[in-house]
């Protein structure tokens, strides 16, 4: 769960509000030194099933499953200690409460269904007691500020009253921060304190003005970026098993860092080169960056993916992957590497309508649009007319289109070409002798690559509109 800005966020289908009494549970200490044993009673449950799940990054996985008796009692236990982190006790109806598992993994819990927080009590778990006392504190703060937030939305209130509300809410935020700082100071090494600390934003410096009197936004950005990781302990693997570390990685690499491959690669290598990074933190960070930018919809981000594979997977630093996984990921990187922005596009030898050969590199133009298409593809039918209009406008500006039909039936291809008067370079390779499908990583059509005079890739997997915009941008640079 997250507790930031006085909000208690439930990560399931329902929000749960809580209350009850507690009777002390009997705790067996047989597993105190090794193993785990969590005795739980939830009033209001009987004869059903409970799950113990754990966070790993932004996902949750089931660790243990037990039966709940007619009195609402159940026990999670095992001979080996669990990895430390934030866990979830999941109950019927997709409701749950969260607990912290650190070195002490032998304790008791008693609570009441439908009122978890207020009724939650622990035996032999001071970390969780502190955790839930803070939850109760946040809830009381939320109840006090809720009317103010509603009033602030009222467009009829005076500006004086609006400022009064803002001042009260700012004072409340300061009280929450003070409580957080108190807990962090009193329990500096606890998992809960590490979570609270990790969620705090870097301090905002005083505004610096430029000579023209405008705020120095670049200074503010650098300060924020340089201090972003101050409150994250990369040597503490417990954070990986909370939602916090993933959220910080995601914020930094997709929102803080300028979305340019070289900038992201530099930041990735810097963070992964930290000396005190725990192996589990290193593992998750490598996984996150590789996976995020392999799936990114931003053009050119596959450069980051290829870099990560070459530097961390192919070199054996990602020693947790299986041989099969390593083969798959390296093959994917090898397929993408020749198609990175700035690389010279692979040459392909295709066939014209009279079945004479014609290779891509023989096309002499300032810009070449390589267009992979299919006459029966619905998206192609919508894009081909747009591309024809672009060609008519920009052919005189040095734009040529190398249209590669991906079908095996020549009649359909040529019939569509003639019917629609497509006068650009029309080629195909029905038996894929050129290997164009693998060379250009073609999984679907239409697909557009934009090349410069030297056949270097300027852009790829773009729309017709984007192609024209990029061409005009390049022409304006001349």
C-alpha positions as CSV (number, residue, x, y, z in Angstrom):
1,X,0.0,0.0,0.0
2,X,1.0,3.6,-0.4
3,X,0.6,6.3,2.2
4,X,1.4,9.6,0.7
5,X,-0.3,13.0,1.0
6,X,-2.6,11.6,3.7
7,X,-4.2,9.1,1.3
8,X,-4.5,5.4,2.2
9,X,-4.7,3.5,-1.1
10,X,-6.2,0.0,-1.1
11,X,-4.8,-2.0,-4.0
12,X,-7.8,-4.2,-4.6
13,X,-11.4,-4.0,-5.8
14,X,-12.8,-2.6,-2.6
15,X,-11.9,0.0,0.0
16,X,-12.2,-1.3,3.5
17,X,-13.0,0.7,6.6
18,X,-12.1,-0.9,9.9
19,X,-12.9,-1.4,13.9
20,X,-12.9,-4.1,17.0
21,X,-11.5,-5.6,20.2
22,X,-8.5,-7.8,20.6
23,X,-7.8,-10.9,22.7
24,X,-4.3,-12.1,23.0
25,X,-3.4,-15.0,20.7
26,X,-1.2,-17.9,21.8
27,X,2.1,-17.7,19.8
28,X,4.4,-20.7,19.4
29,X,8.0,-19.7,19.5
30,X,9.3,-22.9,18.0
31,X,10.0,-21.1,14.7
32,X,11.3,-17.9,16.2
33,X,14.9,-18.4,14.9
34,X,14.0,-20.0,11.6
35,X,10.8,-20.4,9.7
36,X,7.7,-18.4,9.9
37,X,4.4,-18.7,11.9
38,X,1.7,-16.1,11.7
39,X,-1.4,-16.9,13.8
40,X,-4.4,-14.9,12.7
41,X,-8.0,-14.6,13.8
42,X,-10.5,-12.6,11.7
43,X,-13.8,-12.2,13.3
44,X,-16.7,-12.5,10.8
45,X,-15.1,-15.3,8.8
46,X,-15.6,-19.0,9.0
47,X,-14.9,-22.2,7.0
48,X,-13.2,-20.5,4.0
49,X,-9.8,-20.0,2.6
50,X,-7.1,-17.3,3.0
51,X,-3.9,-16.5,1.0
52,X,-0.6,-15.0,2.0
53,X,0.7,-13.0,-1.0
54,X,3.8,-10.9,-1.4
55,X,4.7,-7.9,-3.5
56,X,7.5,-8.1,-6.0
57,X,7.8,-4.8,-7.8
58,X,4.3,-3.9,-9.1
59,X,3.0,-7.5,-9.0
60,X,1.7,-9.8,-6.3
61,X,2.3,-13.5,-6.0
62,X,0.7,-16.1,-3.7
63,X,3.1,-17.5,-1.1
64,X,0.8,-19.7,1.0
65,X,-2.8,-20.9,1.2
66,X,-4.6,-22.1,4.3
67,X,-8.1,-23.0,5.5
68,X,-10.0,-20.8,8.0
69,X,-11.9,-22.6,10.7
70,X,-15.4,-21.9,12.0
71,X,-14.0,-19.4,14.5
72,X,-12.1,-17.4,11.9
73,X,-8.7,-18.8,13.0
74,X,-5.9,-19.7,10.5
75,X,-2.1,-20.0,10.5
76,X,0.5,-19.4,7.9
77,X,3.7,-21.3,8.7
78,X,6.7,-22.9,7.1
79,X,10.1,-24.3,8.1
80,X,12.1,-21.5,6.3
81,X,11.9,-17.8,6.8
82,X,10.2,-15.8,4.0
83,X,12.0,-13.1,2.1
84,X,11.5,-9.8,3.9
85,X,9.0,-7.3,2.6
86,X,5.4,-6.3,2.5
87,X,2.9,-9.1,2.4
88,X,-0.9,-9.3,1.9
89,X,-3.4,-11.5,3.8
90,X,-6.0,-12.0,1.1
91,X,-9.5,-13.0,2.2
92,X,-12.7,-13.9,0.4
93,X,-14.3,-11.2,-1.7
94,X,-10.9,-9.9,-2.9
95,X,-10.3,-7.9,0.3
96,X,-7.0,-8.0,2.2
97,X,-4.9,-6.3,4.7
98,X,-1.1,-5.8,4.5
99,X,1.6,-6.7,7.0
100,X,5.3,-6.3,7.2
101,X,7.6,-9.3,7.5
102,X,11.1,-8.5,8.6
103,X,13.5,-10.6,10.8
104,X,10.7,-11.4,13.2
105,X,8.3,-13.7,11.4
106,X,6.6,-15.3,14.4
107,X,3.6,-13.3,15.7
108,X,-0.1,-13.1,16.1
109,X,-2.8,-10.9,14.5
110,X,-6.5,-10.4,15.5
111,X,-8.9,-8.2,13.5
112,X,-12.5,-7.9,12.4
113,X,-13.8,-8.3,8.9
114,X,-14.9,-5.0,7.4
115,X,-13.0,-2.9,9.9
116,X,-9.4,-4.0,9.6
117,X,-7.4,-0.9,10.5
118,X,-9.2,0.2,13.6
119,X,-9.6,-3.3,15.0
120,X,-6.1,-4.5,14.0
121,X,-3.9,-5.7,16.9
122,X,-0.7,-7.7,17.1
123,X,1.1,-9.9,19.5
124,X,4.9,-9.9,19.3
125,X,5.2,-7.6,16.3
126,X,6.2,-4.0,17.1
127,X,6.9,-3.2,13.5
128,X,3.3,-3.9,12.5
129,X,2.0,-2.1,15.5
130,X,3.8,1.0,14.4
131,X,2.6,0.4,10.8
132,X,-1.1,0.3,11.9
133,X,-0.8,3.1,14.4
134,X,0.3,5.3,11.5
135,X,-2.6,4.0,9.4
136,X,-5.0,5.0,12.1
137,X,-3.3,8.4,12.3
138,X,-3.7,8.8,8.5
139,X,-7.3,7.9,8.7
140,X,-8.0,10.4,11.3
141,X,-6.3,13.1,9.3
142,X,-8.3,12.1,6.2
143,X,-11.5,12.4,8.1
144,X,-10.6,15.9,9.2
145,X,-9.5,17.1,5.8
146,X,-12.3,15.5,3.8
147,X,-14.8,18.3,4.5
148,X,-12.2,20.9,3.6
149,X,-11.4,19.2,0.3
150,X,-15.1,19.2,-0.6
151,X,-15.5,22.8,0.4
152,X,-12.5,23.8,-1.7
153,X,-14.4,22.5,-4.8
154,X,-17.2,24.9,-4.1
155,X,-17.0,27.7,-6.7
156,X,-19.1,30.1,-4.5
157,X,-16.7,30.4,-1.5
158,X,-14.7,33.6,-1.1
159,X,-11.0,33.8,-2.0
160,X,-10.3,34.6,1.7
161,X,-12.0,31.3,2.7
162,X,-10.2,29.4,0.0
163,X,-6.9,30.6,1.3
164,X,-7.8,29.7,4.8
165,X,-8.6,26.1,3.7
166,X,-5.3,25.9,1.8
167,X,-3.4,27.1,4.9
168,X,-5.2,24.4,7.0
169,X,-4.4,21.7,4.5
170,X,-0.8,22.8,4.3
171,X,-0.5,22.7,8.1
172,X,-2.0,19.2,8.0
173,X,0.5,18.1,5.4
174,X,3.3,19.4,7.6
175,X,1.9,17.5,10.6
176,X,1.9,14.3,8.5
177,X,5.5,14.9,7.4
178,X,6.5,15.6,11.0
179,X,4.9,12.3,12.1
180,X,6.7,10.5,9.3
181,X,10.0,12.0,10.3
182,X,9.4,11.1,14.0
183,X,8.8,7.5,13.0
184,X,11.9,7.4,10.8
185,X,14.0,8.8,13.5
186,X,12.7,6.4,16.2
187,X,13.0,3.3,13.9
188,X,15.8,4.1,11.4
189,X,16.4,0.6,10.2
190,X,12.8,-0.8,10.2
191,X,11.2,-1.7,6.9
192,X,8.3,0.7,7.6
193,X,10.7,3.6,8.1
194,X,12.5,2.7,4.8
195,X,9.1,2.7,3.0
196,X,8.1,6.1,4.5
197,X,11.5,7.6,3.7
198,X,11.4,6.2,0.1
199,X,8.1,7.9,-0.6
200,X,9.4,11.4,0.4
201,X,10.1,13.7,-2.5
202,X,13.5,15.5,-2.7
203,X,13.4,18.9,-0.9
204,X,12.5,21.8,-3.2
205,X,15.2,24.5,-3.2
206,X,14.5,28.2,-3.3
207,X,13.5,29.5,-6.7
208,X,16.5,30.8,-8.6
209,X,15.9,33.5,-11.2
210,X,17.6,34.1,-14.5
211,X,18.9,37.4,-15.6
212,X,15.6,38.1,-17.4
213,X,13.7,37.6,-14.2
214,X,12.2,34.2,-15.2
215,X,12.5,31.1,-13.0
216,X,15.6,29.0,-13.7
217,X,13.7,25.8,-14.5
218,X,16.8,23.9,-15.6
219,X,18.3,24.5,-12.2
220,X,15.1,23.2,-10.5
221,X,15.1,20.1,-12.7
222,X,18.8,19.3,-12.1
223,X,18.3,19.7,-8.4
224,X,15.3,17.4,-8.4
225,X,17.0,14.8,-10.6
226,X,20.3,14.8,-8.7
227,X,18.5,14.3,-5.3
228,X,15.8,11.9,-6.6
229,X,17.4,8.8,-5.1
230,X,18.6,10.3,-1.8
231,X,16.0,8.4,0.3
232,X,16.4,5.0,-1.4
233,X,18.8,2.5,0.1
234,X,20.0,0.4,-2.8
235,X,21.6,-2.0,-0.4
236,X,18.2,-3.0,1.2
237,X,16.5,-5.7,-0.8
238,X,13.3,-5.4,1.3
239,X,12.2,-2.5,-0.8
240,X,12.0,-4.7,-3.9
241,X,9.2,-6.6,-2.2
242,X,7.1,-3.5,-1.7
243,X,5.3,-1.5,-4.4
244,X,7.6,1.5,-3.6
245,X,10.8,0.7,-5.5
246,X,9.0,-0.1,-8.7
247,X,7.1,3.1,-8.5
248,X,10.3,5.1,-8.0
249,X,12.0,3.4,-11.0
250,X,9.0,4.0,-13.2
251,X,8.8,7.7,-12.2
252,X,12.5,8.3,-12.7
253,X,13.0,6.5,-16.0
254,X,9.7,7.5,-17.7
255,X,9.0,10.9,-16.3
256,X,12.1,12.5,-14.8
257,X,14.7,11.5,-17.3
258,X,14.4,13.2,-20.7
259,X,13.1,10.5,-23.0
260,X,16.1,10.2,-25.2
261,X,17.8,6.8,-25.5
262,X,21.3,8.1,-24.8
263,X,20.1,9.8,-21.6
264,X,18.3,6.8,-20.4
265,X,21.2,4.5,-21.1
266,X,23.6,6.8,-19.2
267,X,21.3,6.9,-16.2
268,X,20.8,3.1,-16.3
269,X,24.5,2.4,-16.3
270,X,25.1,4.9,-13.5
271,X,22.5,3.4,-11.2
272,X,23.4,-0.2,-12.0
273,X,27.1,0.7,-11.3
274,X,26.4,1.7,-7.6
275,X,28.8,-0.2,-5.4
276,X,26.4,-1.0,-2.5
277,X,23.5,-2.2,-4.6
278,X,22.0,-5.5,-3.3
279,X,22.0,-8.3,-5.9
280,X,18.2,-8.5,-5.6
281,X,17.9,-4.8,-6.2
282,X,20.3,-5.0,-9.1
283,X,18.2,-7.9,-10.6
284,X,14.9,-6.0,-10.4
285,X,16.4,-2.8,-11.8
286,X,17.9,-4.6,-14.8
287,X,14.6,-6.4,-15.4
288,X,12.6,-3.2,-15.1
289,X,14.7,-1.1,-17.5
290,X,15.0,-3.9,-20.0
291,X,11.3,-4.8,-20.0
292,X,10.1,-1.2,-19.9
293,X,12.0,0.0,-22.9
294,X,11.6,-3.2,-24.9
295,X,7.8,-2.5,-24.7
296,X,8.0,1.3,-25.0
297,X,5.8,2.9,-27.7
298,X,8.3,5.8,-28.0
299,X,10.3,5.5,-31.2
300,X,14.0,4.6,-30.7
301,X,13.7,3.2,-27.2
302,X,14.6,-0.2,-28.5
303,X,18.1,1.2,-28.4
304,X,17.9,1.0,-24.6
305,X,16.7,-2.6,-24.8
306,X,19.6,-3.6,-27.1
307,X,22.1,-1.9,-24.8
308,X,20.7,-3.6,-21.7
309,X,20.9,-7.0,-23.4
310,X,24.4,-6.5,-24.6
311,X,25.8,-5.1,-21.4
312,X,24.0,-7.1,-18.7
313,X,22.5,-10.3,-20.3
314,X,25.0,-11.3,-22.9
315,X,27.9,-10.7,-20.5
316,X,26.5,-13.0,-17.8
317,X,25.7,-10.2,-15.3
318,X,22.0,-11.2,-15.4
319,X,22.9,-14.6,-14.1
320,X,19.4,-15.3,-12.9
321,X,18.0,-16.0,-16.4
322,X,17.7,-19.5,-17.7
323,X,19.6,-20.5,-20.8
324,X,16.3,-20.6,-22.8
325,X,15.4,-17.1,-21.6
326,X,18.9,-15.8,-22.4
327,X,18.7,-17.2,-25.9
328,X,15.3,-15.6,-26.5
329,X,16.3,-12.2,-25.3
330,X,19.6,-12.1,-27.1
331,X,18.0,-13.2,-30.3
332,X,15.4,-10.4,-29.9
333,X,18.2,-7.9,-29.4
334,X,20.1,-9.2,-32.5
335,X,17.0,-8.8,-34.6
336,X,16.4,-5.2,-33.4
337,X,20.0,-4.0,-33.5
338,X,20.3,-3.5,-37.3
339,X,17.1,-1.4,-37.2
340,X,18.0,1.1,-34.5
341,X,17.6,4.8,-35.3
342,X,20.7,6.1,-37.0
343,X,21.8,2.7,-38.4
344,X,22.0,2.1,-42.1
345,X,18.9,0.1,-43.1
346,X,19.4,-3.4,-44.2
347,X,19.6,-3.7,-48.0
348,X,16.9,-6.0,-49.6
349,X,16.8,-7.3,-53.1
350,X,13.2,-7.3,-54.3
351,X,11.4,-7.9,-57.6
352,X,9.4,-5.5,-59.7
353,X,6.2,-6.3,-61.6
354,X,8.2,-7.6,-64.6
355,X,10.2,-9.8,-62.2
356,X,13.5,-8.0,-62.6
357,X,15.5,-7.5,-59.4
358,X,15.8,-4.2,-57.7
359,X,17.6,-3.6,-54.4
360,X,16.8,-0.8,-51.9
361,X,20.3,0.7,-52.0
362,X,19.9,1.5,-55.7
363,X,17.1,4.0,-55.0
364,X,18.7,7.4,-55.4
365,X,16.7,10.0,-53.4
366,X,17.1,12.4,-50.5
367,X,14.4,10.5,-48.5
368,X,13.2,7.0,-49.0
369,X,10.0,5.8,-47.4
370,X,10.1,2.0,-47.2
371,X,6.4,0.9,-47.0
372,X,5.5,-2.7,-46.1
373,X,1.9,-3.3,-47.0
374,X,-0.8,-5.8,-48.0
375,X,-3.6,-5.1,-50.4
376,X,-6.1,-6.9,-48.2
377,X,-5.0,-5.3,-44.9
378,X,-7.6,-3.0,-43.5
379,X,-5.1,-0.5,-42.0
380,X,-3.1,-0.6,-45.2
381,X,-6.3,0.4,-47.2
382,X,-6.6,3.4,-44.9
383,X,-2.9,4.4,-45.0
384,X,-2.1,3.8,-48.7
385,X,-4.3,6.7,-50.0
386,X,-2.7,9.0,-47.4
387,X,0.7,7.9,-48.5
388,X,-0.2,8.5,-52.1
389,X,-1.2,12.1,-51.3
390,X,2.1,12.6,-49.5
391,X,4.0,11.2,-52.5
392,X,2.2,13.6,-54.9
393,X,3.1,16.6,-52.6
394,X,6.7,15.6,-51.8
395,X,8.1,13.7,-54.7
396,X,9.6,16.9,-56.1
397,X,11.3,17.5,-52.7
398,X,13.3,14.4,-53.1
399,X,11.0,11.8,-51.6
400,X,10.7,8.3,-53.1
401,X,8.6,5.4,-51.9
402,X,9.9,1.8,-52.0
403,X,6.6,0.0,-51.5
404,X,7.2,-3.7,-50.5
405,X,4.1,-5.8,-50.9
406,X,4.1,-8.7,-48.4
407,X,1.6,-11.0,-50.2
408,X,2.3,-14.2,-52.1
409,X,-0.4,-13.6,-54.8
410,X,0.9,-11.3,-57.5
411,X,-2.5,-10.8,-59.1
412,X,-3.9,-9.2,-55.9
413,X,-0.9,-7.0,-55.5
414,X,-0.7,-5.8,-59.1
415,X,-4.5,-5.4,-59.3
416,X,-4.5,-3.1,-56.3
417,X,-1.5,-1.1,-57.7
418,X,-3.2,-0.6,-61.1
419,X,-6.6,0.2,-59.7
420,X,-5.3,2.8,-57.4
421,X,-2.6,4.2,-59.8
422,X,0.3,3.7,-57.4
423,X,3.2,5.1,-59.4
424,X,6.0,4.8,-56.8
425,X,8.4,1.9,-56.8
426,X,6.4,-1.2,-56.4
427,X,8.2,-4.4,-55.5
428,X,7.5,-7.8,-53.8
429,X,9.3,-11.0,-52.8
430,X,6.6,-13.7,-52.5
431,X,9.0,-16.4,-51.4
432,X,10.9,-14.1,-49.0
433,X,14.2,-14.9,-50.7
434,X,15.6,-11.6,-49.5
435,X,14.7,-12.4,-45.9
436,X,13.0,-9.0,-45.7
437,X,10.6,-10.2,-43.0
438,X,13.4,-11.0,-40.5
439,X,15.6,-8.1,-41.6
440,X,12.8,-5.6,-40.9
441,X,11.2,-7.4,-38.0
442,X,7.8,-7.5,-39.8
443,X,5.0,-8.9,-37.7
444,X,2.2,-6.8,-39.0
445,X,1.4,-4.3,-41.7
446,X,1.4,-1.5,-42.6
447,X,4.9,-0.6,-41.5
448,X,6.8,2.5,-42.5
449,X,10.6,3.2,-42.3
450,X,12.0,6.6,-43.2
451,X,15.5,6.7,-44.6
452,X,17.8,9.5,-45.4
453,X,20.0,9.9,-48.5
454,X,22.6,7.5,-47.2
455,X,19.8,5.0,-46.3
456,X,20.3,5.6,-42.6
457,X,17.1,5.2,-40.5
458,X,15.6,8.5,-39.5
459,X,12.3,7.0,-38.1
460,X,10.4,3.8,-38.1
461,X,7.0,2.3,-37.3
462,X,5.5,5.8,-37.9
463,X,2.3,7.1,-39.4
464,X,2.1,8.8,-42.8
465,X,1.6,12.1,-41.0
466,X,4.6,11.7,-38.9
467,X,6.7,10.8,-41.9
468,X,5.8,14.1,-43.6
469,X,6.4,16.0,-40.4
470,X,9.9,14.5,-40.0
471,X,10.8,15.1,-43.7
472,X,9.8,18.8,-43.4
473,X,11.8,19.1,-40.2
474,X,14.9,17.7,-42.0
475,X,14.4,19.9,-45.0
476,X,14.2,23.0,-42.7
477,X,17.5,22.1,-41.3
478,X,19.2,22.3,-44.7
